[in-house]
Amino acid sequence: MNLHQFLSILRARWVTAAVVFLLVVGAATAWALLRPSAYTARAPVLVDVNAQDVGGGYSPAMLSSYLSTQMDIARGDRVTGRVLDMLSTDLPEALREPLRATTPEGQRREQIERLQERLNVRPARESNIINIDWTGDEAAEAARVANAFAKAYVETALDLKTNPAKQESAWFDDQVRAARQKLEVAQNRLSEFQQRAGIVGEEMADHEMARLTTLATQLAQVQAQTTDAMSKRGNGDTVAEVIQSPLINGLKADIGRTEAQLQQAGATLGPRHPQILQLQAELQSLRSRLAMETGRINSSITTSFETGRARERELQAALNAQRSRVLSLNRERGTLALLRQDVQAAQQAFNQVSDNASKTRLAALTTMTNLRPLAPAVAPQDPVGPSKRQTVTIAAAAGLLLGLAIALLLELANRRVRSIDDVAMATQLPVLGTVPAATGGRYTALPAARQRLAFSPGSAS
């Protein structure tokens, strides 16, 4: 189809195209004039995925899943119910219409669904911002509800974070009390054992061990002295104390000198001579003194031996008692070490539970989340959708195209000869001449038989 054929069809069916055009433009104009205005307000919320309570380090897939979860929370019933409670004193127009439900629960559910129907939560492109859009009949109303959704979303996220911490805080308080009781029991057992065993500190064990060492040393010394004294008993003049005694050595020298004098005097004097008798008496006296002094030293050695034996028995008994004391103390120290380990374990458990309880209490008291409202929603200046002028312009273009399309479809459904080109196309023969059009200006339809002849495959031969 060339331009001449198209224009001839349009000239013949302009009424149809005009009617379609006017219908489309009229319907669009009526819709633009009668449709209620709708305004969409937007409240952007930043999701800080690097915040400490989130953990940071999200991969792209995890970040997408996390944002999807946050959007589900924002559009969920819990957030919408909180919004409904916030707006209970001044409901938006969409919630003032009559409700179908009759029960309070059903009416609340229906109001939540109406709020959610006008809600649109979606992420901003290539960012961690969630846009909360709400469409209302009035601009101020749309902004108010959008801000309520943003506030309810942040508060709900905070509740989801703090409520488990509050529940855990109560549980940890019970655990802290139980751990404190266990610690007190362990400390009491340790204190009672120390009092019963008489153990004050580690220095006591060192003192007892030093005393045992001292007794062992003293016993060894006394045993050596006793053994030495026992070896000297009964040896008489061969005892070192006798040999080394100056008095005995002097007496022996006097005895030797007196014996020499007696022997010399005996050579010239008779046995009854007074000088001989004097020397004999002096010699006897010296020998008596020597025997007495030797006996005294031997008696001293015997006394020292007996004293050493008694001291040895005393030290041996004291050593045995001290050894038993040290062994008992070592056993008690083992028990004491176990009790101290119990106290340390109870103390560590108490400290750990206390730290966890403190962290949980702080988490329950926190007022910060990883959600940051960037800006409050403001009342939009223009309603959503195209303006009346844009609607009429689009409808005019669409009506024009639709009218032309319908005119062409009608022409193809009921084809007529409107130009020389139509005759040549229908007959597949060259045009030899033309006849002026009828005066009435009406076109006659090409006979059906002629149409079949013109469009048959062998018509050109």
C-alpha angles and dihedrals in degrees: 000000000000129000093264091055092046092051092047090052091047091049090052097045102032092120092061092047091047092050092051091047093050092046093052094045092045094049092047092048092050091048092049091050097043103037116102117247116251125196126198120205123192129211112188119208123193117221107208103206091179094061118121094244091056098045102228125226096095118170117224092259093049091046091053090049091047093051090047089053091050091050091050089053092049093052095038128113094253094060092041091050090053089050090051090053091049092051096041093110095048111024119194120250092259091063096047094071117102114280123229095211120085103195122075091240092050093046092051090049091051092050090050090052091050091053091048092050090064094040123099120183117183137148122254114249114275095347142090094248122117115206115211109200125184125182119212139168091249130043096229091046092052091051092047094051093044090053089047090053092049092049093045090048093053092045092048091050088051090050091050088054101042103035094067088045090052091051091047090048091060090048092048091050089059090047091050091053091049092047091048091052091050090049092050091049091050092048092049092050090051093048093047092050092049091051093046094046094039093233111153102170146324091282089068092064090048091051093051091048091050090051090051090052091049093051091049091051093048091048091052091051093048091047090053091050092047092049090050092049091048091053091053096050114108096009093109114184094010093068112115092230089056094045093046096042110115091206094054092044089051091048090050090050091050090048091051093048092047091049090052092050090047092051092048093048092046090061093064104020133062125248092255095051113126092232090053091049091048092051091047091050091047090049091050091050092050091049091049091051091048091051091046093049092046090049090049092054091047090048089051090052091050091049091048090050093050092045090049091051091052091046089047091054091049093048092046091053091046090047092051091048092047091047090053089047092052092047091049090046090052090052090048090048089055090052089044091052091052091049090049090050088053089052092048092048091048090047092050092048090049092049092048094048091045092052092049090047091051092050091048092049090050090049090050091052097047119118097188129093135173090257118099121184103222098198137345118258113260128207108270117238097215131041121246120267129033121323122247092262092048090047093052092045093050091044091051092052092045092046091050092051092043092049092051091047093050091047091053092046091051090048092051090048092052106024118199135184107249103155145016088265090060090053093049092047094047096047099031086221131117117260111245098183145342135237121212116255122264116273092239089063091227123135121222121222118248108253114257092235089052090048090054090047093047096048097039115113094242098044094102096057 
